[in-house]
Amino acid sequence: MSFENVKKYFDEFGMGDRCVLQEHTSDTVEHAAQAIGCIPAQIAKTMSFLAAEQPIMIVMAGDAKVHNSKYKAFFHQKAAMIPWDSVEALTGHMPGGVCPFARKEGIKVYLDVSLKRFEIVYAAAGAPNGTIGLSIEELEKYSGFEEWIDIAKDWDETL
């Protein structure tokens, strides 16, 4: 149902046809990159955390990892991912399909600077095999993000 919600969300902007169900699962960065035909770093992975006991989403490049001390400095607490069995209930999307679109109300979205090196990124679209390609400007606009943050490590700045 979540893919349909994301597609419906983008239908409002005339972009629903850009939501694609891939033939193969895209539930990991590597699987998504293979299914789409892009480099793993271009996958805009959405990670869900609990911050001040509220769900938040952080979208970062596929080759990036959370830098715990940067996370703690920004959110003033240790990074705590939402447990797998609670992800769908708290975000509105199943694990592997979590995205910042058509999410449950009140969830703040942050975009990590690791994404800024790309013109186009590919995000999940509510299902383990659902994807959508967006420009960075479109990601900003349609995610309703709070702000750009710098909490990632290990990403290739030369791409």
N, C-alpha and C positions, 0 to 999 in steps of 0.2 A: 504493500500500500504506500510505503514511503516514496518509492520512485514516482508513482502517480502524483503524489503531492508536490514533489519537486518539479515535475513536468508541468503540472497545472500552474504552479507559481511562475514558471518561466513563460507559459502560454499568455499570461497577463501582459507580458512585454514583447510578445511576438517571437519568442525565442525557444518555445517548447520543443521545436524540432531539433534543437541542438542537444537535447537530453537523449542519450543513446544507451540502449541495453546492449552490452558487448556479448559476443558469443561465449566467451570464457570469463570466469570470475576475475574481478579486478579488486579483490579484497586486500591485497598487499600492494605496496609501491611497485615491486617488481612485476607482479601479475598485471597491474594496471598499465604500466609502461609497455609491456609486451602486447597487451590487448589493443592499446591505442596506437602504438608505433612511435613512441617518443622516448626520450631519455628519462630515467627514473627521477632525476632532479626536477623535472617539469610537472611531476605529480604534486598537486596542492593537497597534501594530506591534512585532514582535520582531526585534531586530537581533542578529546573531551576530558576535562578535569573538574574537580570540585574546588572552588576557591571561596572561602568564607561560607562553606557549606552550600554553595549555589553552583549549578553547572555553568561552565564556560567552555568556549571552543577556541582553539588556537590553530590557525591554518599556517602551515610552514611547508617549505620545499621538501620534496621526497628524499633528498640526500641529507637533510638536517635532522639533528637529534636535540632534545631538550637539554639545555645547559642548566643543571639544577641550581647553581648559585645565582645565575642571572634570573631564573624563574623566581627564586625566593626573594631576590632584591626587588623585583617588580611587584609581585603579588603578596609579599610579606608573609609567606608561609611556604612550606615544603610542597613540591609538586605531588599531587595525589590524583591519579587518573581515576575516572569513574569505573567501578568494577564492571567487567564484561556483561554480567547478567542484569545490570541496571542501566546500561547505555540507552537502549531503546526507550525505556520508560521515562528517562530524564531528558533525552534530547529529541525524541520523535523519530530517530533513525536507528536501524540495526547496525551492530558492529560490522565494519567493512563497507558500509554505505553512509557513514556519518559525514554530513556536509553542513555548511553554514546557511543553507537555503531551506525554506519551509520547515524550520526548526520550531521547537516548542517556544512559546512566548517568554520573553524575559531573559533569554540566554545571551550573554554578551559574547561577541566575536572579536578576536584580535588577529591581526595579520602580522606574520613575522617577516622581517626585512630580507630573509633568505629568498623570498619570492620575487623581489624587485629586479633581479637580474634577467628575468624572462619577459617577453612580450605576451606570450600565450602560456597558460597553465591549464592543467586538466584536473578537475575536482570530481569527487564522488557525487552521485546524484540520487542518494537515498536507498541504494541497493548494492549488494556486493559486486554486481556486474554493471551498475549504472554509472555513466560518466557524462561530464559536460566540459567543453573547452571554452575558456574565457580569457579575454585580455585582462591585464592587471586592473585597468580602469573599470572593467565590467565586474571583476571580482570585488573591488571596493564598493561599487554601487549596489550590487545585488546581495551582497552578504550583510549589508547594514553594519559594517564593522565599527568598533569603538575607536581604535587607533592602531598605528603601526608600532610594533614592539621589536625588541632585539633580545630574544631568549634562546636562540639556537646555537648549536656548535657543530663542528665537523662538516660543514657544507663547503663546496668548492666555489670559491669566489671568482675563479677564472672562467667559469661558464658564461 
